Amino acid sequence: MTLRPEYIHSLLEDDPAQGLYRCKREMFTDPRLFDLEMQHIFEGNWLYLAHESQIPNINDFYTTTMGRQSIFIARNKDGVLNAFINACSHRGATLCRHKSGNKSSYTCPFHGWTFNNSGKLLKVKDPANAGYPASFNCEGSHDLTKVARFESYRGFLFGSLKADVVPLVEHLGESAKIIDMIVDQSVDGLEVLRGSSTYIYEGNWKLTAENGADGYHVSSVHWNYAATQNQRKQREAGDENPTMSAGSWAKQGGGFYSFDKGHMLLWTRWANPEDRPLYERRDELAQDFGKARADWSI
């Protein structure tokens, strides 16, 4: 059953005159709406996938998901990154079963087909007795399926399962300036450090997105984190490795920006920016990018 536009619009109440801005619970629980979100957002538009530093070496690979579709990114022998649907072109079995690693080829665990990390089908198990016709595997017909759109913006890798989407820079819009501000902090580039934490919860994805732009809860929900940070700062006072003060976030002021295409930014100011490693380069940053951008970078 398709959802009528009137129903979707009814989920949000926006009445500035009455000071009302709220949504209905169905926005987070209606499975029909969730299917539309998967179709048009996660499986039909640009998504951030990884950073180039997470696939640094020849033959490295990294797996992730785009909506409900598993994909993997691989760096081939020429150093070129490609993104593929994580499924054998024969019967759809999953090829990469680890989060990351280093492999020059991938062998399907089901029927033993082997592909290189440029997506080319290298070997079919026992082709003479498998019953394939002479026209089998012509002109790359059984190579791996590439993610329809795959591009890098300053080292940040994005992909779209749908080819008919706007250019990546148009999709990023003003939010690209935030990426620029992060990357330009160092002439040596940017590296995503190893390690991650993964959580699974029974809830709608929009709850996470909404909470990511909510600084109001920090002082009540994360008070223990802030207290721990402050204790560490006091304990290491005078040390050569100063720490940032998280306990004063609520007092420093902040907010969030909502960009076009659904991008958001939660921001606050540090109480002790002088302890930021970047602080010693503030004059250089101001000269290169202007005082306002230097202030934001620090």
N, C-alpha and C positions, 0 to 999 in steps of 0.2 A: 504494500500500500504506500503510495507516494504522499508526502506531506505538502499540504497547501501552503502558499506563502503567508496567508492570514494566520495560520497556526504558528508558524515560526516567529512572525512579528509579535504575536500575542504573548510570547514567552518573556519578553522584556517590557517593563513599564518605565517609561522615561517622561516624567512630568515636572519640568523645572519650576513651574508656578507653585506646585504643591511641595516641592522639595523631595520628590520621590524618584529614586533610581534603583530598581530592584528587578529580580528575575524569579521565575517560577521554578519549582523543584524539578519539573519535567525536563528542564534544560539539561539536567545532569543524569536523568534516569530513563528517558525515552530511547529505546533501542533503535527506533527508526531514524531519529536524529543522529545517533551515533554512527549508523551506517552511512548517512550522508556526509558526516564529518570525515570518515575514513575515505570515502570516494573522492571528495573534492579537496580535502586538506592534506591528509597524510599519504594518500595514494594518487593524488592528482595535482600536486604542486611542489614547489621547491621545499626541500627539507635539509637541515644541517646534518651531515653524516659523520664527519671526523675532521681532524687536522692533519696536514701532511706529515707533521713530525711523528704521528702515530704509525706511519708506514714508511720509515726512513730509508730502508735498505732494499737492494735488489731482491726480489722474490718474497718480500714481506706481504702479509695480507691482514685484513681487519674486517670482521663481520659486524653487522648491525641490522636494524630493521627499518623499513619504510612502511608505516602502518602495520598491516598484517603480513607483509612480504619480507622475507629474509633476503639480504643482499651481502655481497662482500666486495671489498676494494683490494686490488692487487697491484703491486709494482713489478712490471715485467723486466726482462733482461736489459732493455734499453732505458730503464728508469722511468718509464711512462706509467702513470696511474690509470687504471680502468676500473669501472664499477659494473658488476654483473648480478643478475638474479641468481641467488644461491640455490640453484636447482639444476640437476643434470638435464640436458636437452632431450634425453631419451624418455624416461618415465617420471621425471621430476623429483628424484631422490635428492636429499640435501647433500651438497658437496663438502662445504666447510663446516665442520662440527666443533670447531674451537673458536674462541673470541679473536685470537690473533696468533700469528706464527710466521714461519718462513718456509715456503714451498715453491718449487718451480713448476710443478704440475699437480693436478688434482684427479684422483681416481674415484669414480662413483662406487660406493660400497654395494650397490645393488647388482649391476651387470658388468662392472669393471671397465666402463668407458673412461678414457683418460684425456684430459684437456690441459693445455699449457696456460700460463697466467696472462696470456693475451686473449684467452677465450677460445682458441682454435682446438678443434677435436683432433687429437693426435693418434689415437688408437681405439679400435673397436675389438672387443674380445671375440675371437673365433669367427671372423666375418664370413668365411666360406660355408660354415655350417649354421649360421644364424638366420638364414632365410631372407637376407636382404637382396633387393633387386639391383640390377646394374646401375640404375639411376640414383642409388642411395648415396647420400652425403656429397652432393654436387654443389660447388661454389659456396662452401661454408654453410650449407643448409642446416647442419646439426652442430654448429658452433654454439657456445654459450650465448645467452641473451644478455645484451648490455642494458644497463639502466638507461632509459630513453634520453635523459639529459644529465650530464655530469660535468661540473665546472668547479674551478677553484677561485675563491676571492681572497687574495693575499694569504694563501696557505690554508684557508678554511674551505673544506670540501662540501659541496652541496649537490643534491641530485633530485630528479623528478622522474617518477615512473611514467608520467605523461609527457609526450614530446611537445604538445601544443600549449606551451606556457610562455609567459613574458620573459624577456632576458633577465638573467640573474641580477644584474645591477639595478634593474628597474624594480624587481621584487624586493631587494634589500632597501632601496630608497635611502631615506635619511639615516636608517640604522647602520648603514655602511660606514658612516662617520665614526661610530663607536668602535667598530672593528679597526678602522684606521688608527684611532687614538690608542688602542691596545698594542697594535703591531709596531707603531712608530716610537714606542717607548724605548726600544733598543735597536741599535744599528746591527746587532748580531742576530736579530730575528726573534722568533717565539718558539717555545717548545712546550708541548703538553706532557707533564710529568707522568710517570708510570703509576698505576694503581687507580682503583675506583671503588665506589660503594654503590651497590644496587639494591633497591627496595621495591617490593611488590605490595600493593595495597588494593583493597576492594573498593574502588571508587572511579569516578569519571576523570578523564585526563584534564578537563577544564578546571577541576579543583586545584590541581598542581599549578597550572598556568596562572590562575587567579591568586593563589597564595604567593607565587613568586613575585607578584607586584604589590604585595601587602606588607608594608613596613610597620603597620600599626600593632601587629602581634608580637614583634620581636622582644620587647621588654618584658612581656608576660610569659611567653612560651620559651624563649631562649635565655632567660635570666641566668640559668646555671652555666651556660656557655660563656656568657659575658663575665660572670663572676670568676670562672676558671681562668679566663684570659687576664683579668685584672690581677689575680693572685700570682700568675706567672710573671706578669710585668713587674710587680712589686718584688718578687723573689729574685728576679734577674736585674734589678735596678743597678745601673752602673756597669752592666755587662757590655761587651763589645757587640752583642747581638740584641738590640732593643726589639721589643714587640709592640704591636699596634694595640691601641686601647679600644676594646669592643664595648666596654661598659657604659660609654657615654654616647652611644649611637642615638638613643632616644632624645638626648639633649642637643645634639648637633643639628637637627633638622634634616629633612630629606624629602623624597617624594618619588614619583614614577612618571615616566613619559610613555605615551602610547603613540607609536608610529603607524603609518599606513601598512597594509598587508599583515596586520596582526602582531607586529614586533613590539616588544615592551622593554623598558629599562627601569630597574629599581636602583635608586641612588641615595647616598648619604655622604656626609663629610667626616673625615677623620678628625679626632680631637688633637692628635699629635702627628700631623703630616711631616714634621721634621724628622721623624723616625722611619719614614718610608725610604727604602734603598734608592729610589729615584729622585729623592729630594735634592741631592747634591748636583743634579743635572737640570734643576728648574730654570736657571738662566739660559742654558743652552736650548731647552725645549721652548721657552718663551721666544727666543730669537728665531727659531725655526718654524714654529707653529702659532705663535701669538700667546699672550699671557693667559687668556681665558682657557685655551686648550691645554696649556701647561698645567694650570691649576686643576683642571679635571683629571688629567693624567696622573697627578700625584695624589 
